[in-house]
Amino acid sequence: RKEVEQDPGPFNVPEGATVAFNCTYSNSASQSFFWYRQDCRKEPKLLMSVYSSGNEDGRFTAQLNRASQYISLLIRDSKLSDSATYLCVVNFGNQFYFGTGTSLTVIP
Amino acid sequence: DADVTQTPRNRITKTGKRIMLECSQTKGHDRMYWYRQDPGLGLRLIYYSFDVKDINKGEISDGYSVSRQAQAKFSLSLESAIPNQTALYFCATRATGDTEAFFGQGTRLTVV
C-alpha cells in the first residue's frame, strides 16, 4: 500500500471554476503535511502547508483531517496559470512521502 | 542563481556506463536528498543525508550510491547504468527543524 494516495486526474476545468483535490495517507504518526505544485518538467515547489485548523492563502484552501487521514486542497476562481500537477506530501520519520500528483488543466 | 543546483540537467548514457549526478546548495541546509520521478509513480527517495558522513538508504537505493563530500554537496552515482534507471532525478535540501524542502531543477537521465 502506498504511503500517500491521490487521484491522478486529469482535471480539466474552465477558468473561474472551483476545483478540489483529495489525498489520503496511511501512517497515522505522520507529522506534517503539504501541497506542492509542479509545472511540467520542472521541480516541485511548496504551495502551502496543511494544518488541522485549515488554512487559506488567497484562492487556495487546505484542510487536514487527522482522524480520517485525509488532506484536501480547494482552488477557487481557477486561473490559466493554475495549470500544473499538485503533489500531496506527508512527512514522518524524517522523510517526505509524495503522492503521484493530480494533474490540473484550466481551460480558457 | 538557483539555491539548489544540479548538474548535468540532461544526460544520455549507455547501458553499463558509470555516471555521476551532482548537487550543490547555497542554502546552508544540513539535510540533502536524492529522489527519482517516474510517470505514475511520483517521487521516490533513493538516498538521504543529514550531515557530512551521514548516509541513509531510501526506498529504492539498489543500483545507486551517494557521496556527501561537504555540507553543500551531495552526489549520486550509478555504477553501471541500466535502462530502467531512465528517469527525472531531483536533489532536495531541508534545514533541521524546518519543514519545507527545496528542490533542484532536476536531471533528466536517459539510459540507452
Backbone of each chain as ProteinMPNN parsed JSONL, in Angstrom:
{"seq_chain_A": "RKEVEQDPGPFNVPEGATVAFNCTYSNSASQSFFWYRQDCRKEPKLLMSVYSSGNEDGRFTAQLNRASQYISLLIRDSKLSDSATYLCVVNFGNQFYFGTGTSLTVIP", "coords_chain_A": {"N_chain_A": [[0.849, -1.194, 0.0], [0.543, 2.218, -0.869], [2.156, 4.996, 0.705], [1.05, 7.506, 0.428], [-1.835, 8.468, -1.205], [-3.293, 9.641, -4.165], [-5.793, 10.943, -6.364], [-5.073, 10.734, -9.698], [-6.186, 12.265, -11.675], [-6.741, 13.291, -15.1], [-7.799, 16.615, -14.2], [-9.838, 18.738, -15.875], [-10.789, 21.939, -16.123], [-12.932, 24.825, -16.522], [-11.889, 28.278, -16.771], [-12.263, 30.179, -13.797], [-13.679, 28.305, -12.412], [-14.306, 26.251, -9.484], [-12.247, 23.903, -7.924], [-11.478, 20.785, -6.405], [-9.049, 18.847, -4.723], [-8.119, 15.668, -3.437], [-6.537, 13.645, -0.944], [-5.128, 10.802, 0.618], [-3.449, 9.387, 3.445], [-1.339, 6.819, 4.849], [-0.008, 6.422, 7.274], [-0.607, 6.903, 10.56], [1.004, 8.252, 12.298], [2.101, 10.36, 11.024], [3.634, 13.544, 10.655], [3.704, 16.13, 9.514], [2.277, 18.045, 6.827], [1.721, 18.772, 3.377], [1.034, 20.686, 0.391], [2.47, 20.568, -2.733], [3.401, 22.215, -5.76], [3.897, 21.328, -9.125], [5.178, 22.256, -12.12], [5.187, 21.399, -15.618], [7.875, 19.277, -16.268], [9.448, 20.611, -14.47], [10.877, 21.504, -11.223], [9.375, 20.456, -8.093], [7.534, 22.783, -6.078], [6.887, 24.366, -2.97], [3.53, 24.842, -2.238], [1.637, 25.213, -0.161], [1.556, 24.682, 3.399], [-0.284, 22.327, 5.427], [-2.768, 22.363, 7.856], [-4.53, 21.162, 10.77], [-6.461, 22.917, 11.566], [-7.17, 24.083, 9.297], [-6.191, 26.093, 6.551], [-5.719, 29.073, 4.667], [-4.77, 30.59, 1.62], [-5.062, 33.152, -0.185], [-6.695, 32.289, -3.065], [-6.569, 29.645, -2.471], [-7.291, 26.894, -0.388], [-6.469, 24.762, 2.223], [-6.928, 21.668, 3.919], [-6.81, 19.5, 6.729], [-7.641, 16.345, 7.933], [-7.119, 14.567, 10.562], [-8.219, 12.356, 11.838], [-9.455, 10.92, 9.811], [-7.329, 10.651, 8.175], [-6.811, 12.283, 5.943], [-6.375, 14.676, 3.386], [-6.983, 17.814, 1.898], [-7.271, 20.045, -0.93], [-8.463, 23.06, -2.03], [-9.239, 24.992, -4.792], [-10.245, 28.081, -5.702], [-11.964, 30.112, -8.152], [-10.465, 29.482, -10.571], [-7.452, 30.014, -12.407], [-5.759, 30.351, -15.578], [-3.072, 30.085, -15.131], [-2.954, 28.342, -13.031], [-2.743, 25.816, -13.967], [-1.145, 22.799, -13.636], [0.678, 20.169, -11.943], [-0.362, 18.86, -8.872], [1.037, 17.997, -5.891], [0.594, 15.914, -3.172], [2.021, 15.794, -0.011], [3.588, 14.125, 2.642], [5.077, 14.072, 5.831], [7.014, 12.012, 7.811], [9.066, 10.328, 10.212], [11.42, 11.667, 9.575], [11.412, 11.757, 6.835], [10.104, 12.621, 3.609], [7.077, 11.784, 1.995], [5.646, 11.277, -1.099], [2.69, 11.845, -2.964], [1.412, 10.628, -6.127], [0.598, 12.743, -7.59], [-1.767, 15.138, -8.845], [-3.15, 16.049, -11.834], [-3.914, 19.174, -13.195], [-5.67, 21.056, -15.541], [-6.517, 24.184, -16.615], [-8.954, 25.58, -18.536], [-9.41, 27.987, -21.138]], "CA_chain_A": [[0.0, 0.0, 0.0], [1.322, 3.429, -0.922], [2.052, 5.859, 1.874], [0.192, 8.641, 0.089], [-2.633, 8.159, -2.4], [-4.005, 10.77, -4.765], [-6.445, 10.744, -7.652], [-4.161, 11.38, -10.656], [-6.895, 13.104, -12.633], [-6.606, 14.732, -15.061], [-8.918, 17.508, -14.005], [-9.893, 19.807, -16.875], [-11.857, 22.818, -15.653], [-12.928, 26.148, -17.167], [-11.48, 29.418, -15.939], [-13.271, 30.645, -12.857], [-14.295, 27.19, -11.687], [-13.736, 25.782, -8.22], [-11.835, 22.503, -8.056], [-10.969, 20.233, -5.144], [-8.215, 17.649, -4.808], [-8.074, 14.925, -2.187], [-5.356, 12.817, -0.733], [-5.155, 10.055, 1.873], [-2.144, 8.877, 3.853], [-1.537, 5.554, 5.564], [0.649, 6.36, 8.577], [-1.266, 7.809, 11.5], [2.026, 9.003, 13.034], [2.626, 11.417, 10.165], [3.83, 14.735, 11.478], [3.385, 17.375, 8.826], [1.547, 17.805, 5.582], [1.943, 19.879, 2.453], [0.751, 20.602, -1.032], [3.487, 21.132, -3.617], [2.987, 22.393, -7.136], [4.962, 21.003, -10.068], [4.917, 22.552, -13.526], [5.709, 20.358, -16.494], [9.324, 19.115, -16.387], [10.139, 21.491, -13.529], [10.956, 20.976, -9.878], [8.25, 20.771, -7.201], [7.709, 23.935, -5.202], [5.879, 24.382, -1.928], [2.354, 25.69, -2.418], [1.243, 25.569, 1.199], [1.475, 23.658, 4.434], [-1.664, 21.982, 5.744], [-2.971, 22.246, 9.299], [-5.849, 20.627, 11.16], [-7.412, 24.025, 11.693], [-7.432, 24.605, 7.965], [-5.504, 27.332, 6.252], [-6.106, 29.674, 3.399], [-3.801, 31.517, 1.033], [-5.718, 33.683, -1.377], [-7.737, 31.412, -3.641], [-6.26, 28.267, -2.098], [-7.618, 26.489, 0.977], [-6.043, 23.39, 2.517], [-7.548, 21.136, 5.129], [-6.307, 18.201, 7.189], [-8.489, 15.596, 8.856], [-6.227, 13.526, 11.101], [-8.992, 11.152, 12.19], [-9.689, 10.181, 8.57], [-6.058, 10.612, 7.444], [-7.288, 12.837, 4.678], [-5.913, 16.041, 3.133], [-7.666, 18.363, 0.732], [-6.875, 21.348, -1.461], [-9.546, 23.684, -2.785], [-8.823, 26.161, -5.572], [-11.406, 28.854, -6.155], [-11.738, 31.066, -9.245], [-9.28, 28.961, -11.25], [-6.788, 30.8, -13.444], [-4.973, 29.551, -16.528], [-1.76, 29.858, -14.526], [-3.044, 27.265, -12.026], [-2.494, 24.537, -14.638], [0.074, 22.194, -13.088], [0.414, 18.964, -11.164], [-0.364, 19.178, -7.443], [1.549, 16.845, -5.151], [0.305, 15.798, -1.743], [3.277, 15.362, 0.612], [3.451, 13.821, 4.066], [6.385, 13.941, 6.468], [7.189, 11.298, 9.081], [10.344, 9.636, 10.293], [12.444, 12.487, 8.897], [11.328, 11.608, 5.392], [8.909, 13.06, 2.897], [6.444, 10.802, 1.123], [4.93, 12.037, -2.118], [1.679, 11.235, -3.808], [1.789, 10.623, -7.542], [0.241, 14.028, -8.175], [-3.041, 15.324, -9.548], [-2.949, 16.986, -12.949], [-4.979, 20.159, -13.414], [-5.598, 21.959, -16.694], [-7.572, 25.194, -16.621], [-9.235, 25.842, -19.946], [-9.975, 29.33, -21.335]], "C_chain_A": [[0.886, 1.246, 0.0], [1.102, 4.27, 0.318], [1.068, 7.0, 1.645], [-0.526, 8.323, -1.223], [-3.368, 9.407, -2.87], [-4.709, 10.297, -6.023], [-5.585, 11.461, -8.696], [-4.849, 12.342, -11.621], [-6.803, 12.512, -14.029], [-7.916, 15.454, -14.779], [-8.799, 18.613, -15.056], [-11.07, 20.697, -16.515], [-11.795, 24.15, -16.384], [-12.409, 27.212, -16.208], [-12.619, 29.85, -15.031], [-13.913, 29.541, -12.039], [-13.613, 26.967, -10.337], [-13.42, 24.3, -8.36], [-11.227, 22.043, -6.735], [-10.175, 18.963, -5.41], [-8.172, 16.99, -3.434], [-6.885, 14.002, -2.146], [-5.556, 12.06, 0.576], [-3.747, 9.555, 2.177], [-2.331, 7.715, 4.809], [-0.979, 5.562, 6.987], [0.063, 7.394, 9.534], [-0.266, 8.639, 12.312], [2.632, 10.122, 12.195], [2.597, 12.753, 10.89], [3.453, 16.038, 10.802], [2.976, 17.074, 7.396], [1.639, 19.034, 4.687], [1.264, 19.612, 1.125], [1.906, 21.286, -1.765], [2.886, 21.248, -5.013], [4.176, 22.059, -8.035], [4.495, 21.333, -11.476], [5.645, 21.525, -14.392], [7.234, 20.406, -16.607], [10.113, 20.056, -15.472], [10.172, 20.846, -12.132], [9.701, 21.294, -9.063], [8.573, 21.986, -6.338], [6.57, 23.966, -4.2], [4.758, 25.351, -2.272], [1.877, 26.16, -1.045], [1.338, 24.378, 2.134], [0.006, 23.445, 4.778], [-1.793, 21.743, 7.236], [-4.385, 21.764, 9.602], [-6.903, 21.729, 11.228], [-7.82, 24.567, 10.339], [-6.664, 25.89, 7.749], [-5.77, 27.768, 4.827], [-5.005, 30.618, 2.933], [-4.411, 32.019, -0.269], [-6.828, 32.768, -1.846], [-7.585, 29.958, -3.221], [-6.598, 28.02, -0.62], [-7.218, 25.036, 1.154], [-6.639, 22.961, 3.844], [-6.966, 19.764, 5.444], [-7.32, 17.602, 8.143], [-7.674, 14.42, 9.367], [-6.994, 12.239, 11.404], [-9.198, 10.277, 10.958], [-8.418, 10.023, 7.739], [-6.272, 11.106, 6.02], [-6.848, 14.301, 4.576], [-6.631, 16.553, 1.888], [-7.065, 19.703, 0.334], [-8.02, 21.857, -2.315], [-8.98, 24.909, -3.5], [-10.081, 26.844, -6.077], [-11.011, 29.773, -7.307], [-10.473, 30.692, -10.03], [-8.781, 29.901, -12.344], [-6.032, 29.866, -14.382], [-3.626, 29.168, -15.913], [-1.775, 28.801, -13.421], [-2.791, 25.894, -12.646], [-1.135, 23.989, -14.218], [-0.314, 20.841, -12.511], [0.579, 19.305, -9.691], [-0.019, 17.907, -6.67], [1.166, 16.952, -3.683], [1.547, 15.192, -1.081], [3.081, 15.223, 2.115], [4.837, 13.574, 4.636], [6.265, 13.094, 7.736], [8.504, 10.539, 9.049], [11.447, 10.352, 9.545], [12.445, 12.334, 7.383], [10.041, 12.203, 4.863], [8.393, 11.915, 2.034], [5.506, 11.553, 0.189], [3.818, 11.202, -2.728], [2.129, 11.316, -5.259], [1.408, 11.918, -8.243], [-1.1, 13.997, -8.874], [-2.848, 16.392, -10.598], [-4.169, 17.883, -13.131], [-4.673, 20.961, -14.668], [-6.786, 22.897, -16.623], [-7.736, 25.677, -18.059], [-9.852, 27.23, -20.11], [-11.467, 29.273, -21.645]], "O_chain_A": [[1.852, 1.333, 0.759], [0.023, 4.267, 0.91], [0.346, 7.406, 2.556], [0.101, 7.957, -2.217], [-3.98, 10.127, -2.081], [-4.262, 9.351, -6.672], [-5.383, 12.671, -8.596], [-4.192, 13.132, -12.298], [-6.786, 11.286, -14.141], [-8.998, 14.954, -15.086], [-7.798, 19.326, -15.118], [-12.221, 20.267, -16.591], [-10.722, 24.565, -16.82], [-12.485, 27.059, -14.989], [-13.781, 29.882, -15.436], [-14.621, 29.819, -11.071], [-12.5, 27.434, -10.093], [-14.241, 23.531, -8.861], [-10.554, 22.806, -6.042], [-10.571, 18.118, -6.212], [-8.186, 17.665, -2.405], [-6.311, 13.633, -3.17], [-6.093, 12.611, 1.537], [-2.952, 9.328, 1.265], [-3.347, 7.625, 5.499], [-1.433, 4.784, 7.825], [0.22, 8.6, 9.341], [-0.649, 9.623, 12.944], [3.589, 10.764, 12.627], [1.667, 13.054, 11.637], [2.938, 16.951, 11.449], [3.278, 16.019, 6.839], [1.636, 20.172, 5.157], [0.958, 18.471, 0.779], [2.269, 22.422, -1.462], [1.994, 20.491, -5.395], [5.31, 22.448, -7.755], [3.526, 20.753, -11.966], [6.592, 20.874, -13.95], [7.811, 21.426, -16.985], [11.308, 20.271, -15.679], [9.577, 19.793, -11.9], [9.037, 22.298, -9.321], [9.714, 22.194, -5.925], [5.431, 23.637, -4.529], [4.998, 26.524, -2.559], [1.733, 27.358, -0.803], [1.217, 23.225, 1.72], [-0.844, 24.279, 4.461], [-1.004, 20.996, 7.815], [-5.305, 21.935, 8.803], [-8.085, 21.493, 10.978], [-8.711, 25.411, 10.243], [-6.506, 26.687, 8.674], [-6.008, 26.964, 3.926], [-4.396, 31.339, 3.723], [-4.286, 31.385, -1.317], [-7.784, 32.503, -1.116], [-8.41, 29.123, -3.593], [-6.25, 28.805, 0.261], [-7.576, 24.179, 0.346], [-6.829, 23.763, 4.758], [-6.669, 18.974, 4.547], [-7.801, 18.275, 9.055], [-7.551, 13.399, 8.691], [-6.454, 11.146, 11.236], [-9.126, 9.051, 11.038], [-8.426, 9.34, 6.714], [-5.951, 10.43, 5.043], [-6.933, 15.06, 5.541], [-6.857, 15.802, 0.939], [-6.442, 20.395, 1.139], [-8.49, 21.164, -3.217], [-8.326, 25.753, -2.887], [-10.882, 26.245, -6.795], [-9.851, 30.167, -7.42], [-9.537, 31.484, -10.137], [-9.559, 30.493, -13.092], [-5.709, 28.734, -14.022], [-3.109, 28.075, -16.145], [-0.717, 28.407, -12.93], [-2.64, 24.91, -11.922], [-0.105, 24.633, -14.418], [-1.47, 20.423, -12.579], [1.546, 19.961, -9.305], [-0.694, 16.884, -6.785], [1.399, 17.977, -3.042], [2.064, 14.179, -1.552], [2.49, 16.084, 2.768], [5.674, 12.938, 3.995], [5.493, 13.429, 8.634], [8.99, 10.157, 7.984], [12.313, 9.715, 8.946], [13.398, 12.748, 6.723], [9.031, 12.28, 5.562], [9.167, 11.178, 1.424], [4.681, 12.356, 0.625], [3.983, 10.008, -2.978], [3.109, 11.99, -5.579], [1.846, 12.167, -9.366], [-1.515, 12.975, -9.421], [-2.431, 17.509, -10.292], [-5.302, 17.41, -13.211], [-3.569, 21.478, -14.839], [-7.933, 22.453, -16.577], [-6.783, 26.119, -18.701], [-10.715, 27.62, -19.324], [-12.098, 30.312, -21.837]]}, "seq_chain_B": "DADVTQTPRNRITKTGKRIMLECSQTKGHDRMYWYRQDPGLGLRLIYYSFDVKDINKGEISDGYSVSRQAQAKFSLSLESAIPNQTALYFCATRATGDTEAFFGQGTRLTVV", "coords_chain_B": {"N_chain_B": [[20.718, 33.05, -9.568], [20.161, 29.598, -8.906], [19.224, 28.23, -5.723], [19.579, 25.573, -5.196], [21.449, 23.521, -7.066], [21.69, 21.422, -9.83], [23.741, 19.248, -11.71], [24.557, 17.141, -14.498], [21.95, 18.818, -16.442], [20.619, 17.442, -18.349], [21.143, 14.171, -19.621], [22.351, 11.618, -21.671], [23.164, 8.298, -21.624], [25.005, 5.216, -22.028], [24.033, 1.8, -21.547], [25.545, 0.16, -18.808], [27.515, 2.023, -18.354], [29.259, 4.193, -16.067], [27.901, 6.809, -14.18], [27.712, 10.07, -12.785], [25.696, 12.188, -10.895], [25.451, 15.495, -9.87], [24.923, 17.616, -7.038], [24.581, 20.748, -5.611], [24.294, 23.175, -2.987], [23.325, 26.385, -1.789], [21.999, 27.135, 0.416], [22.712, 26.513, 2.962], [21.699, 24.336, 4.295], [21.454, 21.352, 6.298], [20.409, 18.899, 5.663], [20.117, 16.679, 2.949], [18.768, 15.256, -0.054], [18.146, 12.668, -2.468], [15.955, 12.035, -5.097], [14.005, 10.076, -7.398], [11.85, 10.495, -10.202], [9.172, 9.049, -11.764], [6.781, 8.554, -14.37], [3.491, 8.207, -13.172], [4.345, 7.101, -10.819], [5.262, 8.92, -9.023], [7.455, 10.822, -6.806], [10.25, 9.139, -5.577], [12.28, 8.158, -2.871], [15.769, 7.899, -2.932], [18.361, 8.082, -1.653], [19.424, 9.643, 1.426], [20.854, 12.28, 3.444], [21.915, 13.532, 6.531], [23.996, 14.962, 7.372], [27.464, 15.713, 6.787], [29.171, 12.725, 6.132], [27.085, 11.234, 7.021], [24.964, 8.887, 5.806], [22.075, 7.543, 4.394], [19.949, 4.91, 3.361], [17.253, 5.092, 1.07], [13.961, 4.406, -0.165], [14.478, 3.136, -2.63], [17.261, 2.279, -3.135], [18.923, 0.423, -4.391], [21.384, -0.188, -6.843], [22.339, 2.321, -6.889], [24.638, 4.777, -5.527], [25.906, 7.131, -3.098], [27.586, 10.204, -2.227], [28.591, 12.39, 0.276], [30.235, 15.019, 0.114], [30.748, 17.432, 1.221], [29.056, 19.801, 3.322], [27.544, 21.238, 1.545], [27.363, 19.739, -0.758], [26.186, 16.933, -2.558], [26.383, 13.939, -4.074], [25.15, 11.72, -6.545], [25.602, 8.455, -7.707], [25.523, 6.204, -10.443], [26.628, 3.15, -10.754], [26.719, 1.229, -12.765], [24.94, 1.847, -15.264], [21.515, 1.13, -16.121], [18.756, 0.549, -18.402], [16.254, 0.82, -17.005], [16.756, 2.758, -15.186], [16.33, 5.113, -16.335], [14.991, 8.225, -15.908], [13.616, 11.13, -14.214], [15.61, 12.948, -12.124], [15.784, 14.336, -8.911], [17.374, 16.519, -6.657], [17.154, 17.502, -3.269], [16.92, 19.825, -0.522], [16.875, 20.486, 3.021], [16.439, 22.235, 6.051], [17.318, 21.265, 9.355], [14.65, 20.848, 11.563], [13.119, 22.564, 10.108], [10.374, 22.604, 7.88], [9.955, 22.829, 5.134], [10.966, 21.625, 1.983], [13.447, 22.173, -0.485], [13.927, 22.074, -3.906], [16.223, 21.042, -6.473], [16.594, 21.795, -10.003], [16.343, 19.521, -11.429], [17.502, 16.537, -13.101], [17.449, 15.12, -16.163], [17.735, 11.919, -17.039], [18.682, 9.568, -19.413], [19.028, 6.24, -20.201], [20.423, 4.233, -22.564]], "CA_chain_B": [[21.224, 31.682, -9.486], [19.331, 28.723, -8.098], [19.776, 27.865, -4.419], [19.941, 24.164, -5.289], [21.885, 23.37, -8.452], [22.006, 20.062, -10.251], [24.434, 19.094, -12.984], [24.06, 17.904, -15.631], [20.494, 18.954, -16.499], [20.179, 16.357, -19.23], [22.25, 13.274, -19.948], [22.065, 10.339, -22.3], [24.312, 7.429, -21.414], [24.791, 3.851, -22.496], [23.951, 0.737, -20.54], [26.823, -0.298, -18.295], [28.408, 3.131, -18.053], [29.152, 4.838, -14.764], [27.542, 8.213, -14.309], [27.534, 10.783, -11.53], [24.867, 13.384, -10.878], [25.942, 16.344, -8.786], [24.001, 18.568, -6.445], [25.185, 21.674, -4.663], [23.294, 24.104, -2.459], [23.839, 27.581, -1.115], [21.048, 27.477, 1.472], [23.258, 26.21, 4.287], [20.923, 23.267, 4.923], [22.24, 20.17, 6.634], [19.787, 17.689, 5.125], [20.03, 16.615, 1.491], [18.033, 14.08, -0.507], [18.02, 12.365, -3.882], [14.722, 11.367, -5.493], [13.732, 9.903, -8.812], [10.435, 10.648, -10.523], [8.731, 8.296, -12.929], [5.346, 8.766, -14.62], [2.589, 7.309, -12.47], [4.904, 6.6, -9.557], [5.608, 10.004, -8.128], [8.849, 10.917, -6.386], [10.666, 8.089, -4.649], [13.536, 8.508, -2.216], [16.88, 6.994, -3.227], [19.263, 8.206, -0.505], [19.4, 10.937, 2.089], [21.996, 12.536, 4.33], [21.603, 14.592, 7.487], [25.22, 15.705, 7.642], [28.622, 15.086, 6.144], [29.467, 11.378, 6.624], [25.845, 10.538, 7.364], [24.324, 8.413, 4.578], [20.972, 6.638, 4.696], [19.237, 4.394, 2.197], [15.838, 5.372, 0.953], [13.073, 3.349, -0.627], [14.928, 2.456, -3.848], [18.691, 2.564, -3.205], [19.669, -0.579, -5.169], [21.899, 0.281, -8.122], [22.808, 3.693, -6.694], [25.446, 5.111, -4.361], [25.984, 8.575, -2.919], [28.72, 10.74, -1.5], [28.356, 13.744, 0.822], [31.622, 15.485, 0.161], [30.746, 18.624, 2.064], [27.667, 20.077, 3.67], [26.84, 21.825, 0.409], [27.432, 18.9, -1.953], [25.676, 15.573, -2.398], [26.446, 13.368, -5.407], [24.503, 10.421, -6.771], [26.289, 7.698, -8.75], [25.016, 4.947, -10.98], [27.891, 2.475, -11.055], [26.559, 0.551, -14.049], [23.579, 2.281, -15.604], [20.637, 0.222, -16.857], [17.648, 1.331, -18.976], [15.144, 1.197, -16.111], [17.14, 3.917, -14.389], [15.883, 6.295, -17.063], [14.018, 8.923, -15.058], [13.934, 12.507, -13.825], [16.208, 12.887, -10.792], [15.783, 15.598, -8.172], [18.038, 16.714, -5.387], [16.397, 18.418, -2.407], [17.561, 20.156, 0.748], [15.971, 20.945, 4.075], [17.139, 22.532, 7.298], [16.804, 20.547, 10.531], [13.628, 21.607, 12.27], [12.293, 23.273, 9.136], [9.568, 21.592, 7.212], [9.915, 22.961, 3.684], [12.062, 21.092, 1.181], [13.744, 22.956, -1.682], [14.375, 21.148, -4.935], [16.955, 21.459, -7.641], [15.802, 21.876, -11.225], [16.167, 18.185, -11.974], [18.379, 15.984, -14.138], [16.75, 14.121, -16.977], [18.701, 10.896, -17.423], [18.216, 8.508, -20.315], [19.991, 5.15, -20.366], [20.054, 3.524, -23.812]], "C_chain_B": [[20.344, 30.862, -8.546], [20.035, 28.411, -6.787], [20.251, 26.416, -4.403], [20.219, 23.885, -6.764], [22.258, 21.934, -8.746], [22.749, 20.106, -11.585], [24.679, 17.607, -13.241], [22.541, 18.046, -15.567], [19.879, 17.854, -17.362], [21.383, 15.484, -19.55], [21.705, 12.02, -20.598], [23.317, 9.492, -22.15], [23.974, 6.012, -21.851], [24.732, 2.88, -21.321], [25.351, 0.298, -20.134], [27.802, 0.802, -17.93], [28.197, 3.638, -16.625], [28.828, 6.303, -14.985], [27.326, 8.816, -12.928], [26.671, 12.023, -11.753], [25.265, 14.21, -9.652], [24.873, 17.318, -8.322], [24.788, 19.454, -5.49], [24.144, 22.695, -4.231], [23.965, 25.246, -1.697], [22.922, 27.997, 0.039], [21.59, 27.198, 2.879], [22.508, 25.12, 5.02], [21.792, 22.054, 5.208], [21.678, 18.903, 5.977], [19.688, 17.763, 3.599], [19.479, 15.263, 1.07], [18.207, 13.915, -2.014], [16.739, 11.563, -4.101], [14.778, 11.069, -6.979], [12.226, 9.995, -9.019], [10.157, 9.913, -11.81], [7.239, 8.533, -13.12], [4.505, 7.742, -13.885], [3.094, 6.795, -11.138], [5.265, 7.712, -8.585], [7.091, 10.045, -7.812], [9.155, 9.827, -5.366], [12.064, 8.389, -4.147], [14.6, 7.452, -2.487], [17.839, 6.939, -2.032], [19.039, 9.567, 0.15], [20.543, 11.035, 3.097], [21.637, 13.702, 5.24], [22.837, 15.417, 7.842], [26.328, 15.039, 6.852], [28.914, 13.764, 6.862], [28.234, 10.628, 7.115], [25.125, 10.18, 6.07], [23.256, 7.402, 4.971], [20.287, 6.183, 3.416], [17.777, 4.819, 2.254], [15.105, 4.154, 0.445], [13.667, 2.512, -1.759], [16.425, 2.673, -4.071], [19.47, 1.577, -4.075], [20.085, -0.017, -6.516], [22.443, 1.693, -8.07], [23.771, 3.759, -5.512], [25.535, 6.632, -4.28], [27.245, 8.928, -2.162], [28.356, 12.144, -1.024], [29.738, 14.33, 1.11], [31.782, 16.687, 1.09], [29.286, 18.909, 2.383], [26.882, 20.54, 2.451], [26.744, 20.904, -0.801], [27.021, 17.466, -1.665], [25.573, 14.971, -3.788], [25.79, 12.007, -5.444], [25.215, 9.723, -7.92], [25.492, 6.471, -9.147], [26.261, 4.205, -11.456], [27.855, 1.796, -12.412], [25.122, 0.784, -14.499], [22.817, 1.214, -16.399], [19.419, 1.022, -17.333], [16.533, 1.692, -17.994], [15.533, 2.243, -15.079], [16.894, 5.224, -15.154], [14.762, 6.962, -16.279], [14.446, 10.38, -14.92], [14.408, 12.462, -12.383], [16.214, 14.284, -10.167], [16.612, 15.482, -6.903], [17.189, 17.689, -4.571], [17.175, 18.68, -1.133], [16.518, 20.625, 1.746], [16.81, 21.224, 5.307], [16.503, 21.72, 8.426], [15.797, 21.43, 11.253], [12.733, 22.402, 11.343], [11.526, 22.238, 8.337], [9.608, 21.683, 5.695], [11.162, 22.369, 3.053], [12.199, 21.939, -0.08], [14.411, 22.026, -2.685], [15.275, 21.826, -5.955], [16.07, 21.356, -8.87], [15.643, 20.535, -11.923], [17.215, 17.829, -13.009], [17.584, 14.922, -14.872], [17.787, 13.148, -17.517], [18.036, 9.847, -18.294], [19.336, 7.498, -20.478], [19.543, 4.327, -21.566], [20.856, 2.236, -23.968]], "O_chain_B": [[19.851, 31.361, -7.534], [21.262, 28.334, -6.726], [21.196, 26.068, -3.696], [19.328, 24.001, -7.605], [23.031, 21.309, -8.02], [22.423, 20.899, -12.468], [24.98, 16.872, -12.301], [21.91, 17.437, -14.703], [18.759, 17.406, -17.12], [22.496, 15.979, -19.727], [20.725, 11.435, -20.135], [24.411, 9.927, -22.511], [22.807, 5.659, -22.021], [25.304, 3.118, -20.257], [26.226, 0.091, -20.975], [28.809, 0.546, -17.269], [27.109, 3.527, -16.06], [29.399, 6.957, -15.857], [26.821, 8.156, -12.02], [26.897, 12.799, -12.682], [25.396, 13.684, -8.547], [24.038, 17.777, -9.101], [25.562, 18.968, -4.666], [23.236, 23.04, -4.987], [25.009, 25.086, -1.065], [23.062, 29.096, 0.575], [20.986, 27.606, 3.87], [22.652, 24.978, 6.235], [22.733, 21.757, 4.473], [22.414, 17.94, 5.764], [19.242, 18.762, 3.035], [19.69, 14.254, 1.744], [18.39, 14.891, -2.742], [16.467, 10.576, -3.417], [15.504, 11.721, -7.729], [11.435, 9.63, -8.15], [10.824, 10.128, -12.822], [6.507, 8.696, -12.143], [4.773, 6.543, -13.963], [2.362, 6.13, -10.406], [5.548, 7.437, -7.419], [7.892, 9.382, -8.47], [8.405, 9.625, -4.412], [12.929, 8.822, -4.908], [14.366, 6.259, -2.297], [18.088, 5.87, -1.474], [18.54, 10.505, -0.471], [21.111, 10.034, 3.535], [21.124, 14.726, 4.787], [22.741, 16.437, 8.524], [26.157, 13.944, 6.316], [28.898, 13.717, 8.092], [28.347, 9.494, 7.579], [24.719, 11.067, 5.318], [23.503, 6.512, 5.785], [20.072, 6.977, 2.5], [17.161, 4.894, 3.317], [15.56, 3.021, 0.6], [13.398, 1.314, -1.847], [16.813, 3.206, -5.111], [20.597, 1.884, -4.464], [19.273, 0.553, -7.245], [22.946, 2.211, -9.066], [23.732, 2.917, -4.614], [25.276, 7.334, -5.258], [27.885, 8.077, -1.543], [27.882, 12.976, -1.797], [30.31, 14.156, 2.186], [32.849, 16.904, 1.666], [28.387, 18.323, 1.78], [25.688, 20.263, 2.337], [26.097, 21.263, -1.786], [27.439, 16.864, -0.676], [24.772, 15.429, -4.602], [25.868, 11.238, -4.486], [25.414, 10.313, -8.982], [24.877, 5.8, -8.319], [26.876, 4.591, -12.45], [28.854, 1.789, -13.131], [24.215, 0.024, -14.162], [23.386, 0.501, -17.226], [19.083, 2.049, -16.744], [15.923, 2.753, -18.125], [14.741, 2.58, -14.2], [17.218, 6.307, -14.666], [13.723, 6.356, -16.016], [15.483, 10.799, -15.434], [13.684, 11.987, -11.509], [16.593, 15.27, -10.8], [16.555, 14.485, -6.183], [16.575, 18.599, -5.13], [17.991, 17.86, -0.712], [15.439, 21.092, 1.381], [17.785, 20.521, 5.573], [15.29, 21.517, 8.444], [16.056, 22.604, 11.521], [11.677, 22.872, 11.767], [11.996, 21.116, 8.148], [9.319, 20.693, 5.023], [12.276, 22.586, 3.529], [11.206, 22.366, -0.668], [15.339, 21.29, -2.351], [15.12, 23.007, -6.264], [14.934, 20.888, -8.791], [14.897, 20.42, -12.896], [17.748, 18.695, -13.703], [17.109, 13.953, -14.279], [18.616, 13.51, -18.352], [16.977, 9.313, -17.963], [20.455, 7.851, -20.848], [18.434, 3.792, -21.59], [20.681, 1.515, -24.95]]}, "name": "protein", "num_of_chains": 2, "seq": "RKEVEQDPGPFNVPEGATVAFNCTYSNSASQSFFWYRQDCRKEPKLLMSVYSSGNEDGRFTAQLNRASQYISLLIRDSKLSDSATYLCVVNFGNQFYFGTGTSLTVIPDADVTQTPRNRITKTGKRIMLECSQTKGHDRMYWYRQDPGLGLRLIYYSFDVKDINKGEISDGYSVSRQAQAKFSLSLESAIPNQTALYFCATRATGDTEAFFGQGTRLTVV"}
